[in-house]
């Protein structure tokens, strides 16, 4: 038995971007689940999930930083 949990980050999602965020998370989950169903390692599944999020421009994964509410950049 396995479980896969992910999140698309902590940000305010604009109403017109909600579908894209959900689609991106679902796609990443499906990629990870496929790897796990095939008996591949959890590490391989996580790597592919992260790559999927990094390749999706709706997320800021892979950019390394985000602007905080106070205007400072935090990694």
N, C-alpha and C positions, 0 to 999 in steps of 0.2 A: 504494500500500500504506500502511496506517495501523495503529497499535496504540493501545490505550487501557489504561492501568493506573491503578488507584485502590486506596486502602485506607480502611478504616473507622475509623482512628485507632489510637492505641497505648494500650490499656487491658487490664485483666484481664476477660475475657468469662466471665460466669457460665454454667455448663452449660445452664441453662434459657433463656438468651438467645442461644445460639449460632445456632439456626435463624433467628432474627429478624435477627441481624447478617449472616449469609450472604445471606438474602433481600434485605435492604436494599442490600448491595453489588452483588448480581446485578441488582437493579432499576436501580440507578444506572448500571451498566455497559451495560445494555440501552438505556437512554435515550441515553447518549453514543454508543453504536454506531449507533443509528438515525440520529442527526444526521450522523455521519460517512458512513454508507452513502448518505444522501441528498445527499452532496456539500456539506454545510454546513461552515462553518469550524470548525477545532479550538477556537477561542475560544468559539464558540457551544455546542459539545459540552461543553466544560469547565464553562461557566456552568450548563448544565442538569444536569450531574452533581452539581455542588455544591449547587444548589437542591434536588435530590432528597434528598441527604444531610441538608441543613438542615431539610427538611420532615419527616424521619423521626425520631420521638422516641427511637428506640433509640440514635442517635448524639448527640454533644454538639456537632456542627458548627453554627456560627452563634451559639453561646453565648459563645465567645471565650476561655474560661479552663477550666482543669481543676486539680483539687487534686493536688499531687504527693504522693509517698509520705511526705515529711516534714511534710505538712499545710499547706504554703504553696501559694498560688494562683499559677499561672504561665500566661502567655499566650504 
